[in-house]
C-alpha cells in the first residue's frame, strides 16, 4: 500500500482509531494484522518470505541468549547467514551468477547460466537489516531476547516503517511496542503535521520533478549540456524529497499512535563535507553500517591504511545494499574515496575555521555548494541503469554544449523547488512538527492550507512509487 494512495487515506484513520479503542492487550494483534494487510497490498504471497526471516531471527536470538560464549557466536553466524541468504536469493543471485559466468568465460570455463526471475519483495533490505540489528544486539548483551513471537513480529513488520524504514533498533522500537499508549492529542496533531508535510514534498515536489528527470535520463544524447545539468539537479531533489517524504510520513503515522521513530534526514544538502552529508542522509542506514560493520572492523583505532580500507568496505557495502548493480557499487566506492580524501586533507593541513564571521559564512557557503555539486554528480551512478548509461550521460554533458533541444521546464516547478529549499533551510537541525509548535495558530493554519491546496491542485498526474521501494 502506498502512503500517497486512496487506500491509505482510508487505512490510516481506521487503524489509528481502532488502536485507541482497543484495550492495550489486544493492540499488538491489531497492529500486526494491519501491518500484514498493508504489506500484502503489494505481492500477498511474499509475506511468507518476511515471516521466514522473522522466525529465523526470533529463534536464533533465544538460542543466543541461552547459549555459552562459544555457541553464541555459532548461533549468531547461523542467523546472519540464514537471514542474508534470503536477501541474496531474491536480490543478488542473478547479479552474482552473471558476473561469475563472465569470469569463468575469461578462464575458458563454460556452464549454462541460471536466471531466477523473482520480483524483489518490497522493503526486503530494510527489514533484513532491522532483524539483524536485533540479533546482534542480543548477542552483545544490550538487548534481551523477545519471547513473545507476536511482539517481535510486530517489531519487524510495524507498518509505518516496514517498507522503506527508518531501520529501527530494538532498544527504541521494541521497548515502545510493550508500553501502554494512552490517547494524547499533541501526539496526534504532531503526527498529522508530519504526514501532511511528507505528502506535500512527495506529491508536489518530488513527483512533479520526476517527470523531467525521467525525460532526461531516458535519452540524454538528444539534450544539450544545460538541460542535462538541470536533470541532474532535479534528480538530487527528487530522490531527497521522495525519500524524506516517505520517512516523514512514517514517523508521523507512528507518532499519531504515540510511537517515536528515529529521524532519517537532517537537511543533508546543507552539509559542508561528504562526511557530514552521511551524518545527515539516510541516518538509520549510515549508523547501522557504522555500528555493526565499521566498528567491528576496528573503526579508526587502526593504522591509517587499515582505516582507509574500513571506510571503503563500509561504503562499498552501502552501495551494494542499495542494489545488485555495478553502478551502485561504484556509487558507494566514489563516496568512500571522497570521504577519505577530505579526511586526509583535514588531517594533513589541520584546516581551522576562520575567525571573521563573514569569512566563516563565505567558507560555509562555498563548502555547502561544493558538497552539493559533488553529491549531485555522483547521483548519476545511482540513477543510471548500467555503466553504459553512465558513460552516455557523461559524454552528453561534455559533447552536447552546442546542440539545441526542446527541453523546457514549467515555471511552477521552480516555485515548488524554491519553496522546498526555503523550508529545508528553515528546518535545519529541527523537524517540521517541532517548528510548528513554536508558531502561532494563524501561521500554522495558513501553512497547512497552502500545503493542502498545493497537494490537491498541483499533485502530479503520474502516481510515482517511492524510489526506495526498489531496495
PyMOL commands that set and color helices and strands:
alter all, ss='L'
color gray80, all
select helices_A, chain A and resi 6-21+24-40+44-66+69-106+124-140+149-157+159-161+173-178+185-218+220-222+225-256+268-270+274-280+283-294+304-322+326-349+357-383+387-399+411-426+432-437+441-458+467-470
alter helices_A, ss='H'
color red, helices_A
deselect
rebuild
show_as cartoon
